[in-house]
């Protein structure tokens, strides 16, 4: 039995201009017990909507969601007990201390006499010296830590983290991931959404990607990385790129990155730079990472390229076809 099961989940919102806004479009996938699973996508892709449906905060327009066999609508109370959700927003009650907040949260789930576990949460999340502090006195990073502690106070078997490290310092990230990784090793299932792709690459065993409410990739992290270009040529440039690089290069300020499948690609790129008389700095070749994969999957022509690759390999079966609704990365992009 999966820890979480999304079955043909769609969600539409009414629009003032008539046509409904489709936030989720027939999303289907399972998360197995004990997985550390990543849910990625750009802003507006539907990640938070999907988590809201999972947590029972929003009703799906169609489809079903189950948490360890409990339907989130028909069996809401039991489904919610299985979940610990850390939301994006900093939501807190300004009238209580940190310890009082955690005790009240425990009461919502009928948990009593759990001071030992609360002490462990406070210690593990670097909140021990803030236990008596009023929530209003805490910094944004400290409030974020309390949200994590609130989600874990009833020891849920499934932990949902919606952008848990957004806007927080490196120390909190390290503390949080060490603690969450420990819980995952102890058997807790973790669902993570994040814009820090290096976190997803380091932590998640399997990853799904959403784009405009639709599933566009679902695969093990290692397989996603295999599907990427094997190398990336990276350098700094103060002038305009040669026209040969247009549509290929990823430019961030002065930093230019070009996908390189082999040594021939690298030699060709460097030759173009020399012929153009350009002066570049900090030239290096690195392995492709999850950010490269993500940008490729989100590109306009990804679905068409994946479809063509599947057809070229002789895979014409309807149930294996890859389209814009459900694209599974199986072969490298050309």
ChimeraX attribute file (.defattr): number of C-alpha atoms within 10 A of each C-alpha:
attribute: neighborCount
match mode: 1-to-1
recipient: residues
	/A:1	12
	/A:2	16
	/A:3	21
	/A:4	24
	/A:5	22
	/A:6	21
	/A:7	16
	/A:8	16
	/A:9	22
	/A:10	24
	/A:11	23
	/A:12	17
	/A:13	12
	/A:14	10
	/A:15	10
	/A:16	8
	/A:17	7
	/A:18	7
	/A:19	10
	/A:20	12
	/A:21	13
	/A:22	17
	/A:23	20
	/A:24	26
	/A:25	22
	/A:26	17
	/A:27	20
	/A:28	17
	/A:29	16
	/A:30	15
	/A:31	22
	/A:32	16
	/A:33	18
	/A:34	18
	/A:35	20
	/A:36	24
	/A:37	24
	/A:38	27
	/A:39	23
	/A:40	23
	/A:41	25
	/A:42	16
	/A:43	12
	/A:44	13
	/A:45	19
	/A:46	23
	/A:47	24
	/A:48	18
	/A:49	20
	/A:50	25
	/A:51	21
	/A:52	17
	/A:53	21
	/A:54	27
	/A:55	22
	/A:56	18
	/A:57	12
	/A:58	14
	/A:59	21
	/A:60	21
	/A:61	15
	/A:62	15
	/A:63	16
	/A:64	20
	/A:65	29
	/A:66	22
	/A:67	26
	/A:68	20
	/A:69	15
	/A:70	19
	/A:71	20
	/A:72	21
	/A:73	19
	/A:74	12
	/A:75	13
	/A:76	15
	/A:77	14
	/A:78	15
	/A:79	22
	/A:80	21
	/A:81	17
	/A:82	19
	/A:83	24
	/A:84	23
	/A:85	23
	/A:86	23
	/A:87	19
	/A:88	16
	/A:89	12
	/A:90	12
	/A:91	11
	/A:92	15
	/A:93	11
	/A:94	12
	/A:95	11
	/A:96	16
	/A:97	19
	/A:98	27
	/A:99	22
	/A:100	16
	/A:101	22
	/A:102	25
	/A:103	20
	/A:104	16
	/A:105	18
	/A:106	22
	/A:107	14
	/A:108	10
	/A:109	13
	/A:110	10
	/A:111	14
	/A:112	11
	/A:113	10
	/A:114	13
	/A:115	14
	/A:116	9
	/A:117	14
	/A:118	22
	/A:119	15
	/A:120	15
	/A:121	22
	/A:122	21
	/A:123	13
	/A:124	17
	/A:125	22
	/A:126	18
	/A:127	21
	/A:128	16
	/A:129	9
	/A:130	17
	/A:131	20
	/A:132	13
	/A:133	15
	/A:134	17
	/A:135	22
	/A:136	15
	/A:137	12
	/A:138	15
	/A:139	11
	/A:140	14
	/A:141	18
	/A:142	19
	/A:143	19
	/A:144	26
	/A:145	25
	/A:146	29
	/A:147	23
	/A:148	23
	/A:149	25
	/A:150	23
	/A:151	21
	/A:152	25
	/A:153	24
	/A:154	25
	/A:155	19
	/A:156	17
	/A:157	22
	/A:158	25
	/A:159	24
	/A:160	24
	/A:161	22
	/A:162	21
	/A:163	17
	/A:164	23
	/A:165	23
	/A:166	15
	/A:167	10
	/A:168	15
	/A:169	11
	/A:170	10
	/A:171	10
	/A:172	18
	/A:173	17
	/A:174	12
	/A:175	14
	/A:176	19
	/A:177	16
	/A:178	14
	/A:179	14
	/A:180	21
	/A:181	15
	/A:182	12
	/A:183	17
	/A:184	19
	/A:185	12
	/A:186	11
	/A:187	15
	/A:188	21
	/A:189	24
	/A:190	27
	/A:191	21
	/A:192	23
	/A:193	26
	/A:194	20
	/A:195	16
	/A:196	13
	/A:197	17
	/A:198	12
	/A:199	17
	/A:200	23
	/A:201	19
	/A:202	10
	/A:203	18
	/A:204	19
	/A:205	15
	/A:206	20
	/A:207	24
	/A:208	19
	/A:209	25
	/A:210	26
	/A:211	23
	/A:212	19
	/A:213	25
	/A:214	23
	/A:215	25
	/A:216	24
	/A:217	25
	/A:218	21
	/A:219	17
	/A:220	17
	/A:221	21
	/A:222	14
	/A:223	16
	/A:224	23
	/A:225	22
	/A:226	17
	/A:227	17
	/A:228	27
	/A:229	21
	/A:230	16
	/A:231	20
	/A:232	23
	/A:233	21
	/A:234	21
	/A:235	17
	/A:236	18
	/A:237	18
	/A:238	13
	/A:239	10
	/A:240	8
	/A:241	15
	/A:242	12
	/A:243	8
	/A:244	11
	/A:245	15
	/A:246	9
	/A:247	8
	/A:248	10
	/A:249	16
	/A:250	16
	/A:251	15
	/A:252	9
	/A:253	9
	/A:254	13
	/A:255	17
	/A:256	20
	/A:257	21
	/A:258	22
	/A:259	23
	/A:260	22
	/A:261	16
	/A:262	12
	/A:263	10
	/A:264	9
	/A:265	16
	/A:266	17
	/A:267	12
	/A:268	12
	/A:269	17
	/A:270	15
	/A:271	12
	/A:272	15
	/A:273	17
	/A:274	12
	/A:275	9
	/A:276	11
	/A:277	9
	/A:278	15
	/A:279	11
	/A:280	18
	/A:281	12
	/A:282	9
	/A:283	14
	/A:284	11
	/A:285	15
	/A:286	13
	/A:287	14
	/A:288	20
	/A:289	19
	/A:290	19
	/A:291	17
	/A:292	20
	/A:293	19
	/A:294	19
	/A:295	14
	/A:296	16
	/A:297	23
	/A:298	18
	/A:299	10
	/A:300	10
	/A:301	11
	/A:302	18
	/A:303	23
	/A:304	14
	/A:305	16
	/A:306	24
	/A:307	18
	/A:308	17
	/A:309	18
	/A:310	19
	/A:311	14
	/A:312	10
	/A:313	9
	/A:314	9
	/A:315	15
	/A:316	13
	/A:317	9
	/A:318	7
	/A:319	7
	/A:320	13
	/A:321	16
	/A:322	25
	/A:323	16
	/A:324	16
	/A:325	18
	/A:326	20
	/A:327	23
	/A:328	20
	/A:329	24
	/A:330	17
	/A:331	15
	/A:332	16
	/A:333	16
	/A:334	11
